[in-house]
Structure formats: structure tokens, C-alpha cells
Amino acid sequence: MNPENPPIQHFGDMPTEEFRQHGHALVDWIAAYRQNLDNIKVLPDVQPGSITAQLPQSAPEAPEAMAALLNDFERLILPNLTQWHHPNFFAYFANSSSLPAVLAEFLTAAINNNSMVWKSGQAATELEHVTLDWLRQALALPAEMWGMIFDTASISTMQAIACAREEAGVEAREKGLAGRTTPRLRVYASEFVHSSIDKACITLGLGAENLVKIPANERFQMIPEALEKAIADDRAAGHLPICVVGVVGTTSVASSDPITTIAAICKREKLWLHVDAAYAGPVAMLPEWRGRFAGWEEADSIVINPHKWLLVPMDLSILYTRKPHVLKQAFSLTPEYLKTTEDALVENMMDYGIQLGRRFRSLKLWFVMRYFGIEGLQARLREHIALARLFGDLVEAHPDFELTSPVEFSLVCFRFRPQNLPNADEATRERLLERLNTDLEERLNASGAIFLVHTKVHGVYTLRFAVGNMETTEKHVRRAFERIVAVAGMLGK
């Protein structure tokens, strides 16, 4: 027997005194880690398969000491992970995890409640309703908007489109879609919509080709006239339009569709309107930004991800809907062993979605909203927006860089466009610019000092600079731009 491994002395859990010892040490470790993020790389220098090669091929037969586990975590895991909470993380959209929420996750794991029905999670069920109503008020959404927590926007959106399918009256729940003589069910969204909409249509059996992508204008917004024409053409072809997905804060460029106009079209055409505000939704907490969300109060459903920009760790996505009865109609199924005497008096959350088991996710949002308060959350949102504006100003002021779309929320889309480009036709110059920006992205990320990703905007290779982490300051933004300029200056030399 390895003397460093503890012998099996009982069949219970870790002794509470040992847990207390390691728990205190872990809290100290987390505090030190968060204080020293600036001193580690945001993106590790790691190759595919290299981590697997360092791990045993099978689980240990004998127990191992906790010290060995923690040592391997520090040696093998942490150095080989992208640091999403790093102040120099500017990729995708941030998922900033505040320390009060970390403590809430600690409690959630310890309690391990499964709130599938009220009786199995009384306080968890009711706290979810209360906390989501707090947030609804902060976002200035109407009182009839009922909220429910899912894990990600992909699932929240899928639930919303399932509601649209249910309300269309095609009896998909009972009879399915395969092998039936039913019209094609059509969903409409901007060409800049998130890929989760495509996956929802695939998963729900609608088919990817029945997600109709509507062209966008020069500001990357869905064109309402094109939407109206697509709906009319589909009806004429015998198809059945069921849903429109509008976006406030697209993933590529953070643009926003004209929701008020789209809502009027949906009302006239009797279509379900789902608004994807997964990233930008929290900004509706700022009165000066509410105009950007005009019309979303008319939506049938809205998705917002507090794990993106509201200081809540992965994963927590919220689906708000004014029609929870349709959600229940689509998914409610109660086997005998889950029936309770309280069913007529309560909402059993398993009835409103595909999941049966449900984590106690609302606790971390409750902690965040109480610890920071609405004012504290608003201040942090405003700071991130200001930092993005600063970066955008730096781009515009530099002769060798340009914005590729307007700065929206806390996202800046830009590219390296040196003044000394060779004389050539436009297509050749664009190919050269794409190669330069691809090289710039790869070199920046290879350094591990900052992390950003790209998109394509109407065919233009574009770098994205997304601000959203709590530790990111003006210093980090200015240093990031200085590094970008320095690396760009070395290209082609």
C-alpha cells in the first residue's frame, strides 16, 4: 500500500474535520488565484492530446490522498486551461464569475438539492420565482413575464421554439412530425443569428433548411421588409410560419434587430416572437440604454444569460415568457411517483421544460443581486461599456486600424489595415488583409498574453474585442491595444 494514500477505514464520506481542513485551504487558494490572475497566461501553450498523455489510463484502485489530487490539479489542470476570468480575456463573450457567486456554488454543491417538483425543492422553487422577478423588474420588463432558469441559451431558445411549434397547433407533442402530411414549419431569423437557433430547429425536428435567414442591412440588422416577403412567400408555397427570432446584441457584432417593427409583424401574422438577448440583456438594467430594447416587452419569450455579463458563473440562462401555460402544455408529464398533494397549489418546474432534474441555480443569482445590489451591477455594466468605447477610440485614432462595425455594448469589431498595402485590385487586397489579420490573431493568442477571436462580417475577416470580466481595467485595455499594434507592426517583416 502506498503510505501516502489513506487506508479505507469506513464506508461514509470524507471526515468533517478533514473536509474543514481542505475547505479552508481551498478558499485560500481561490483567493490567491484570483489576486494573481495577471501573473499567468490567459491562453495556455498546450497541444491537443498532451494532457491526456499525462493522465493515467485507468482510475486508481486504492484511495488517494486529497493532497495528491490538489497537487495534480495545480500541475496538470490549471496550467492547461484557458482562463475565462482573466482580465486579458477578450474572446467570445466573457462569463465573469464573482466571488459571492462562487460561495453560492459551494453551498449549492453541499446541499445538492434537486428541485424537479416543489416538494423536492421547496425553497429552491420559490427562490427562483422571486429572484427572477427581481431581475424582471430591474430590466423593466412587464409583470406578466414569467421566468425560468435553464443551463444555457441554447436550451432556453429550444424551449421557446418548442412553444411556437406547440402554439401552431400541429400536434407535434402527441403525433410527432415524421411520416405525417404536415406543412413545413418555418422559423425566421437574421443572417447574424446565433448558431443555437439552427441547432434548436434541428433538434426539434423542424430541419435546418426550415430556418429562414433574413438578410441584414448595413448596420447588421434584420430587414423587416425582407422578413415580410419571406413570410408571404412561404404562405403562398403552403408552408406554415411559426416563429421569428429577433436579436438584441448579436454574437458577431452585437447589433440589434428592430424589435418594435418585428413585433408588429409577428402580431399581424400571429407568429411567436422570441428575442435573443443572451449577451446584451443585462444592459436593459441601465435606463439610458432601454431604447435599444424597445419592443422586446411585446415578445412571447426572451432569453438572457446572467452567466455572460451579470457576474454569475456557468451555467445560468433565463427564459422569460408571457405564456408559461404554452410551455407547460408542451412539456408537462407527471408519472405517478412524482405526483404530490401540493400539486394544485404550486408550480412544479419539471412541467415547464425538457429537464426533470434541476440544479439549485437561483441561489448564485440571488447572492449576486443581494451582494452587489442593482446599483453595483449597473456600475459594472457601465464600466465595461466605457472600456469598449475606449478601445474603439484607440482603433479609430490609429492610421493602420479600422472598425468593421459600430461599437455596440461592450464589443469592438476591428481589423488591421496598414496604410502601405500594395497596389492591387480590391479582391487581392481583401485576401491580403484576411491573411494579415489571421496572422495577427494567431500571434496574439500564441503569446498567451491576451485572447481574442474573429468573425466574418459580410465576408470581411474581423477581430472581436469583447470586454466583460470584472478584473479588466483601463490599464488592461490600453496594454492590449499596445500589444496588438506591436505585433501587427512585425507582420510581413
C-alpha positions as CSV (number, residue, x, y, z in Angstrom):
1,M,0.0,0.0,0.0
2,N,1.3,3.5,-0.8
3,P,2.0,5.1,2.5
4,E,0.8,8.5,1.1
5,N,-2.7,7.0,0.4
6,P,-5.2,6.8,3.3
7,P,-6.5,3.4,4.2
8,I,-10.2,2.6,3.8
9,Q,-11.4,2.9,7.4
10,H,-15.2,3.4,6.9
11,F,-17.9,3.5,4.3
12,G,-19.0,7.1,4.8
13,D,-17.9,10.4,3.4
14,M,-14.7,12.3,4.0
15,P,-14.4,13.0,7.7
16,T,-15.8,16.5,8.5
17,E,-12.5,17.6,10.2
18,E,-10.6,16.7,7.1
19,F,-13.1,18.4,4.9
20,R,-12.8,21.5,7.1
21,Q,-9.0,21.5,6.7
22,H,-9.1,21.1,2.9
23,G,-12.1,23.5,2.6
24,H,-10.2,26.3,4.3
25,A,-7.1,25.7,2.2
26,L,-9.2,25.8,-1.0
27,V,-10.8,29.1,-0.1
28,D,-7.2,30.5,0.5
29,W,-6.2,29.0,-2.8
30,I,-9.1,30.6,-4.7
31,A,-8.4,34.0,-3.2
32,A,-4.8,33.8,-4.1
33,Y,-5.6,32.6,-7.6
34,R,-8.0,35.5,-8.2
35,Q,-5.5,38.0,-6.9
36,N,-2.7,36.7,-9.1
37,L,-4.5,36.2,-12.4
38,D,-2.5,39.0,-14.1
39,N,0.7,36.9,-13.5
40,I,-0.5,33.8,-15.5
41,K,-1.2,33.4,-19.2
42,V,-4.8,33.8,-20.3
43,L,-4.3,31.1,-23.0
44,P,-2.0,28.1,-22.3
45,D,0.7,26.8,-24.6
46,V,-0.8,23.3,-25.0
47,Q,-1.2,20.9,-27.8
48,P,-4.1,18.5,-28.4
49,G,-3.6,15.2,-26.7
50,S,-0.8,16.4,-24.4
51,I,-2.9,16.5,-21.3
52,T,-4.4,13.0,-22.0
53,A,-0.8,11.7,-22.3
54,Q,0.0,12.8,-18.8
55,L,-3.1,11.2,-17.2
56,P,-3.4,7.6,-16.0
57,Q,-5.3,5.3,-18.4
58,S,-7.5,3.9,-15.7
59,A,-8.8,5.0,-12.3
60,P,-6.9,4.2,-9.1
61,E,-7.8,1.0,-7.3
62,A,-6.9,2.3,-3.9
63,P,-7.9,5.7,-2.3
64,E,-5.6,8.6,-2.9
65,A,-4.8,11.5,-0.5
66,M,-6.6,14.8,-1.1
67,A,-3.2,16.5,-1.2
68,A,-2.3,14.4,-4.3
69,L,-5.5,15.4,-6.1
70,L,-4.9,19.1,-5.4
71,N,-1.3,18.8,-6.5
72,D,-2.3,17.2,-9.8
73,F,-4.9,19.9,-10.3
74,E,-2.3,22.6,-9.9
75,R,0.2,20.7,-12.1
76,L,-2.0,19.3,-14.9
77,I,-5.3,21.1,-15.0
78,L,-4.9,24.8,-14.2
79,P,-1.8,25.4,-16.4
80,N,-3.6,23.7,-19.3
81,L,-6.9,25.7,-19.2
82,T,-8.0,28.9,-20.9
83,Q,-8.5,31.4,-18.1
84,W,-12.0,32.7,-18.7
85,H,-11.9,35.1,-15.8
86,H,-8.6,36.6,-16.8
87,P,-8.6,40.4,-17.2
88,N,-7.0,39.9,-20.6
89,F,-9.7,37.5,-21.8
90,F,-11.4,39.4,-24.7
91,A,-12.7,36.4,-26.7
92,Y,-16.3,35.3,-27.3
93,F,-18.3,36.9,-24.5
94,A,-17.0,36.8,-21.0
95,N,-18.6,34.7,-18.3
96,S,-17.4,36.6,-15.3
97,S,-17.8,34.7,-12.0
98,S,-18.0,36.9,-8.9
99,L,-16.7,35.6,-5.6
100,P,-20.1,35.8,-3.9
101,A,-21.5,33.5,-6.6
102,V,-18.5,31.2,-6.1
103,L,-19.6,30.9,-2.4
104,A,-23.2,30.2,-3.5
105,E,-22.0,27.4,-5.8
106,F,-20.1,25.9,-2.8
107,L,-23.4,25.9,-0.9
108,T,-25.3,24.5,-3.8
109,A,-23.0,21.6,-4.2
110,A,-23.1,20.9,-0.5
111,I,-26.9,20.9,-0.3
112,N,-27.3,19.1,-3.7
113,N,-31.0,19.9,-4.0
114,N,-32.9,18.6,-7.0
115,S,-35.9,21.0,-7.4
116,M,-37.8,18.9,-10.0
117,V,-41.1,19.4,-8.1
118,W,-41.9,21.8,-5.3
119,K,-41.9,19.0,-2.7
120,S,-38.4,18.0,-3.7
121,G,-37.1,21.6,-3.6
122,Q,-39.5,24.0,-1.8
123,A,-37.2,27.0,-1.1
124,A,-35.3,26.4,-4.4
125,T,-38.5,26.6,-6.4
126,E,-39.9,29.7,-4.7
127,L,-36.5,31.5,-4.6
128,E,-36.2,31.0,-8.3
129,H,-39.5,32.8,-8.9
130,V,-38.7,35.6,-6.5
131,T,-35.2,36.2,-7.8
132,L,-36.2,36.1,-11.5
133,D,-39.0,38.6,-10.7
134,W,-36.4,40.9,-9.1
135,L,-34.4,40.8,-12.3
136,R,-37.5,41.3,-14.4
137,Q,-38.2,44.5,-12.5
138,A,-34.6,45.6,-12.9
139,L,-34.9,45.1,-16.7
140,A,-38.2,47.0,-16.8
141,L,-40.0,44.0,-18.4
142,P,-43.8,43.8,-17.9
143,A,-45.2,42.0,-14.9
144,E,-46.7,39.2,-16.9
145,M,-43.2,38.0,-18.0
146,W,-42.7,34.7,-16.1
147,G,-39.2,33.4,-15.8
148,M,-37.5,30.0,-15.5
149,I,-33.8,29.0,-15.3
150,F,-32.2,26.6,-17.8
151,D,-28.5,25.9,-18.2
152,T,-27.6,27.7,-21.5
153,A,-29.2,29.9,-24.1
154,S,-29.2,27.0,-26.5
155,I,-31.7,25.2,-24.3
156,S,-33.7,28.2,-23.4
157,T,-34.1,29.0,-27.1
158,M,-35.1,25.5,-27.9
159,Q,-37.8,25.6,-25.3
160,A,-39.1,28.8,-26.8
161,I,-39.2,27.4,-30.4
162,A,-40.9,24.3,-29.0
163,C,-43.6,26.7,-27.6
164,A,-44.0,28.2,-31.0
165,R,-44.4,24.8,-32.5
166,E,-47.0,23.9,-29.8
167,E,-49.0,27.1,-30.3
168,A,-49.1,26.5,-34.1
169,G,-51.4,23.5,-33.4
170,V,-49.6,20.9,-35.4
171,E,-49.9,18.3,-32.6
172,A,-46.2,17.5,-32.6
173,R,-46.2,16.5,-29.0
174,E,-48.6,13.6,-29.5
175,K,-48.2,12.7,-33.1
176,G,-44.7,13.8,-33.9
177,L,-43.6,15.2,-37.2
178,A,-42.1,12.3,-39.1
179,G,-44.3,10.5,-41.6
180,R,-47.2,12.9,-41.4
181,T,-48.7,15.1,-44.0
182,T,-48.0,18.4,-42.4
183,P,-46.8,21.7,-43.9
184,R,-43.2,22.7,-43.4
185,L,-42.9,24.7,-40.2
186,R,-40.8,27.8,-40.8
187,V,-38.7,29.9,-38.4
188,Y,-37.2,33.2,-39.3
189,A,-34.1,34.9,-38.0
190,S,-31.4,37.4,-39.2
191,E,-28.4,36.1,-41.1
192,F,-26.4,37.2,-38.0
193,V,-28.4,34.9,-35.6
194,H,-26.6,32.6,-33.2
195,S,-26.0,29.0,-34.3
196,S,-28.1,27.8,-31.4
197,I,-31.2,28.7,-33.4
198,D,-30.1,26.3,-36.2
199,K,-29.5,23.6,-33.6
200,A,-32.8,24.1,-32.0
201,C,-34.6,23.7,-35.4
202,I,-32.5,20.5,-36.0
203,T,-33.3,19.1,-32.5
204,L,-37.0,19.8,-32.7
205,G,-37.4,18.1,-36.0
206,L,-38.1,21.2,-38.0
207,G,-35.0,20.8,-40.1
208,A,-32.1,23.2,-40.6
209,E,-33.4,24.2,-44.1
210,N,-36.6,25.5,-42.4
211,L,-34.7,28.2,-40.5
212,V,-35.0,31.0,-43.0
213,K,-32.2,33.5,-42.7
214,I,-33.3,37.1,-43.4
215,P,-30.8,39.5,-44.9
216,A,-29.4,42.3,-42.7
217,N,-28.8,46.0,-43.6
218,E,-25.6,47.9,-43.4
219,R,-25.9,48.1,-39.6
220,F,-26.3,44.3,-39.5
221,Q,-29.9,44.4,-38.5
222,M,-32.7,42.2,-39.9
223,I,-34.5,43.9,-42.7
224,P,-38.3,43.9,-41.8
225,E,-39.4,44.2,-45.4
226,A,-37.4,41.1,-46.3
227,L,-39.0,39.3,-43.3
228,E,-42.5,40.2,-44.5
229,K,-41.7,39.0,-48.0
230,A,-40.3,35.6,-46.8
231,I,-43.4,35.0,-44.7
232,A,-45.7,35.8,-47.6
233,D,-43.7,33.6,-50.0
234,D,-43.8,30.7,-47.5
235,R,-47.5,31.0,-47.0
236,A,-48.0,31.1,-50.8
237,A,-45.9,27.9,-51.1
238,G,-48.1,26.1,-48.5
239,H,-45.6,26.3,-45.6
240,L,-46.5,27.2,-42.0
241,P,-44.6,30.1,-40.4
242,I,-44.5,29.7,-36.7
243,C,-41.7,31.8,-35.1
244,V,-39.5,34.8,-35.6
245,V,-36.2,35.2,-33.6
246,G,-35.1,38.8,-33.1
247,V,-31.8,39.6,-31.6
248,V,-30.6,42.4,-29.3
249,G,-26.8,42.0,-29.3
250,T,-25.7,39.6,-32.0
251,T,-22.7,37.3,-31.3
252,S,-20.7,38.5,-34.3
253,V,-21.1,42.3,-34.0
254,A,-23.5,42.9,-31.1
255,S,-26.0,44.6,-33.5
256,S,-29.7,44.8,-32.6
257,D,-32.7,44.0,-34.8
258,P,-35.6,46.5,-35.0
259,I,-37.7,44.6,-32.4
260,T,-40.6,47.0,-32.4
261,T,-41.2,46.6,-36.1
262,I,-40.6,42.8,-36.0
263,A,-43.1,42.6,-33.1
264,A,-45.8,44.3,-35.1
265,I,-45.2,41.9,-38.0
266,C,-45.5,38.9,-35.6
267,K,-48.7,40.3,-34.1
268,R,-50.2,40.8,-37.5
269,E,-49.1,37.4,-38.8
270,K,-49.9,35.6,-35.5
271,L,-46.3,34.3,-35.0
272,W,-44.4,33.6,-31.9
273,L,-41.7,36.3,-31.3
274,H,-38.6,35.1,-29.4
275,V,-35.9,37.7,-28.5
276,D,-32.4,36.5,-28.1
277,A,-30.7,38.9,-25.6
278,A,-28.5,36.3,-24.1
279,Y,-25.4,38.6,-24.1
280,A,-26.8,42.1,-24.1
281,G,-30.0,41.6,-21.9
282,P,-28.5,42.8,-18.6
283,V,-27.8,46.2,-20.2
284,A,-31.6,46.8,-20.0
285,M,-30.9,47.5,-16.4
286,L,-29.4,50.8,-17.5
287,P,-32.2,53.4,-18.1
288,E,-30.1,55.2,-20.7
289,W,-29.9,52.0,-22.8
290,R,-33.5,51.0,-22.7
291,G,-34.2,52.5,-26.1
292,R,-32.1,49.7,-27.6
293,F,-34.5,47.2,-26.2
294,A,-37.7,48.9,-27.5
295,G,-40.3,46.3,-28.5
296,W,-38.9,43.4,-26.5
297,E,-41.7,43.8,-24.0
298,E,-44.0,42.6,-26.8
299,A,-42.1,39.3,-27.2
300,D,-43.7,36.0,-26.4
301,S,-40.3,34.9,-25.0
302,I,-36.9,36.3,-24.2
303,V,-33.6,34.7,-23.3
304,I,-31.0,36.3,-21.1
305,N,-27.7,34.7,-19.8
306,P,-26.6,36.1,-16.4
307,H,-23.6,33.8,-16.7
308,K,-22.4,36.0,-19.6
309,W,-22.5,39.5,-18.2
310,L,-24.1,39.5,-14.8
311,L,-21.3,38.1,-12.6
312,V,-22.9,34.7,-12.3
313,P,-20.7,31.6,-13.0
314,M,-21.6,29.0,-15.6
315,D,-24.3,27.9,-16.1
316,L,-27.4,30.0,-15.7
317,S,-29.7,31.1,-18.6
318,I,-33.2,32.6,-18.1
319,L,-36.2,32.1,-20.3
320,Y,-38.8,34.8,-19.8
321,T,-42.2,34.2,-21.4
322,R,-45.6,35.8,-21.2
323,K,-47.2,32.4,-22.0
324,P,-45.9,29.9,-19.4
325,H,-49.1,27.9,-20.0
326,V,-47.9,27.1,-23.5
327,L,-44.5,26.0,-22.1
328,K,-46.4,23.7,-19.7
329,Q,-48.7,22.4,-22.4
330,A,-45.7,21.5,-24.5
331,F,-43.7,19.6,-21.7
332,S,-45.9,18.7,-18.7
333,L,-45.8,15.0,-18.0
334,T,-46.2,13.7,-14.4
335,P,-45.7,10.0,-13.7
336,E,-47.4,8.6,-10.6
337,Y,-44.2,8.6,-8.4
338,L,-43.9,12.4,-8.9
339,K,-47.4,13.4,-8.0
340,T,-47.9,15.2,-4.7
341,T,-50.7,16.5,-2.6
342,E,-49.5,20.1,-3.2
343,D,-49.6,19.9,-7.0
344,A,-52.7,22.1,-7.2
345,L,-51.1,24.8,-5.1
346,V,-47.6,25.1,-6.6
347,E,-45.6,25.2,-9.8
348,N,-43.5,22.1,-10.4
349,M,-40.7,23.3,-12.5
350,M,-40.2,20.0,-14.3
351,D,-43.6,20.7,-16.0
352,Y,-42.1,23.7,-17.9
353,G,-39.2,22.1,-19.8
354,I,-37.4,19.0,-21.0
355,Q,-35.3,18.6,-17.8
356,L,-36.6,16.6,-14.9
357,G,-33.6,17.0,-12.6
358,R,-32.8,20.7,-11.8
359,R,-29.8,22.2,-10.1
360,F,-30.4,24.9,-7.5
361,R,-29.1,27.6,-9.8
362,S,-31.1,30.5,-8.5
363,L,-29.0,30.7,-5.3
364,K,-26.0,32.2,-7.0
365,L,-28.1,34.8,-8.8
366,W,-29.7,35.7,-5.5
367,F,-26.3,36.1,-3.9
368,V,-25.1,38.3,-6.7
369,M,-28.1,40.6,-6.7
370,R,-28.0,41.0,-3.0
371,Y,-24.3,41.4,-2.6
372,F,-23.8,43.9,-5.4
373,G,-27.3,45.4,-5.5
374,I,-28.8,46.9,-8.6
375,E,-26.6,49.9,-8.4
376,G,-23.4,47.8,-8.2
377,L,-24.4,45.7,-11.2
378,Q,-25.3,48.9,-13.2
379,A,-21.9,50.4,-12.3
380,R,-20.0,47.4,-13.6
381,L,-22.0,47.3,-16.8
382,R,-21.4,50.9,-17.5
383,E,-17.6,50.5,-16.8
384,H,-17.4,47.6,-19.4
385,I,-19.3,49.6,-22.0
386,A,-16.9,52.6,-21.3
387,L,-13.8,50.3,-21.7
388,A,-15.1,49.1,-25.0
389,R,-15.6,52.7,-26.2
390,L,-12.1,53.4,-25.1
391,F,-10.7,50.5,-27.2
392,G,-12.9,51.7,-30.2
393,D,-11.5,55.2,-29.9
394,L,-7.9,53.8,-29.9
395,V,-8.7,51.8,-33.1
396,E,-10.2,54.8,-34.8
397,A,-7.3,57.0,-33.9
398,H,-4.7,54.7,-35.3
399,P,-4.0,55.0,-39.1
400,D,-3.3,51.3,-39.5
401,F,-6.5,50.0,-37.9
402,E,-10.2,50.4,-38.6
403,L,-13.6,49.5,-37.1
404,T,-15.5,47.0,-39.2
405,S,-18.8,47.7,-37.5
406,P,-20.1,50.3,-35.0
407,V,-19.0,49.7,-31.4
408,E,-22.1,48.1,-29.7
409,F,-22.5,47.4,-26.0
410,S,-19.1,46.1,-24.9
411,L,-17.9,44.6,-28.2
412,V,-15.5,46.2,-30.6
413,C,-15.1,44.7,-34.1
414,F,-11.9,45.8,-35.9
415,R,-9.1,44.8,-38.2
416,F,-5.5,45.7,-39.1
417,R,-5.5,47.7,-42.4
418,P,-2.0,49.1,-42.9
419,Q,-1.6,52.2,-45.0
420,N,1.2,50.7,-47.0
421,L,-0.8,48.0,-48.7
422,P,0.4,47.2,-52.2
423,N,-1.5,48.5,-55.2
424,A,-3.8,45.7,-56.4
425,D,-7.4,45.1,-57.2
426,E,-9.9,45.1,-54.4
427,A,-10.3,41.3,-54.2
428,T,-6.5,40.8,-54.0
429,R,-6.2,43.5,-51.3
430,E,-9.0,41.8,-49.3
431,R,-7.3,38.4,-49.5
432,L,-4.1,40.1,-48.2
433,L,-5.9,41.8,-45.4
434,E,-7.5,38.5,-44.3
435,R,-4.1,36.8,-44.3
436,L,-2.6,39.7,-42.2
437,N,-5.4,39.6,-39.7
438,T,-5.4,35.8,-39.4
439,D,-1.6,36.0,-38.7
440,L,-2.2,38.8,-36.2
441,E,-4.9,36.8,-34.3
442,E,-2.7,33.7,-34.2
443,R,0.4,35.5,-33.0
444,L,-1.5,37.4,-30.3
445,N,-3.1,34.2,-29.0
446,A,0.1,32.2,-29.2
447,S,1.7,34.7,-26.8
448,G,-0.8,33.8,-24.1
449,A,-0.9,37.4,-23.0
450,I,-4.3,38.2,-24.4
451,F,-7.0,36.2,-26.0
452,L,-9.4,37.2,-28.8
453,V,-11.3,35.5,-31.6
454,H,-12.6,36.5,-35.0
455,T,-15.7,36.5,-37.0
456,K,-16.6,37.4,-40.6
457,V,-18.8,40.5,-41.3
458,H,-20.3,40.4,-44.8
459,G,-17.2,38.5,-45.8
460,V,-14.7,40.7,-44.0
461,Y,-12.3,38.9,-41.6
462,T,-12.8,40.7,-38.4
463,L,-11.2,40.6,-34.9
464,R,-13.5,40.8,-31.9
465,F,-12.6,42.6,-28.7
466,A,-15.2,41.8,-26.0
467,V,-15.0,43.4,-22.6
468,G,-16.9,41.7,-19.7
469,N,-14.6,40.5,-16.9
470,M,-14.7,42.1,-13.5
471,E,-10.9,42.5,-13.2
472,T,-10.5,44.2,-16.6
473,T,-9.5,47.8,-16.2
474,E,-8.4,50.7,-18.4
475,K,-4.8,49.5,-17.9
476,H,-5.6,46.1,-19.4
477,V,-7.4,47.7,-22.4
478,R,-4.6,50.1,-23.2
479,R,-1.9,47.4,-22.8
480,A,-3.9,45.1,-25.1
481,F,-4.1,47.7,-27.8
482,E,-0.4,48.4,-27.5
483,R,0.4,44.7,-27.8
484,I,-1.9,44.4,-30.9
485,V,-0.2,47.4,-32.5
486,A,3.3,46.0,-31.7
487,V,2.5,42.5,-33.1
488,A,0.8,44.0,-36.2
489,G,4.0,46.0,-36.8
490,M,6.0,42.8,-37.0
491,L,3.9,41.2,-39.7
492,G,5.5,40.9,-43.1
493,K,8.9,41.8,-41.7
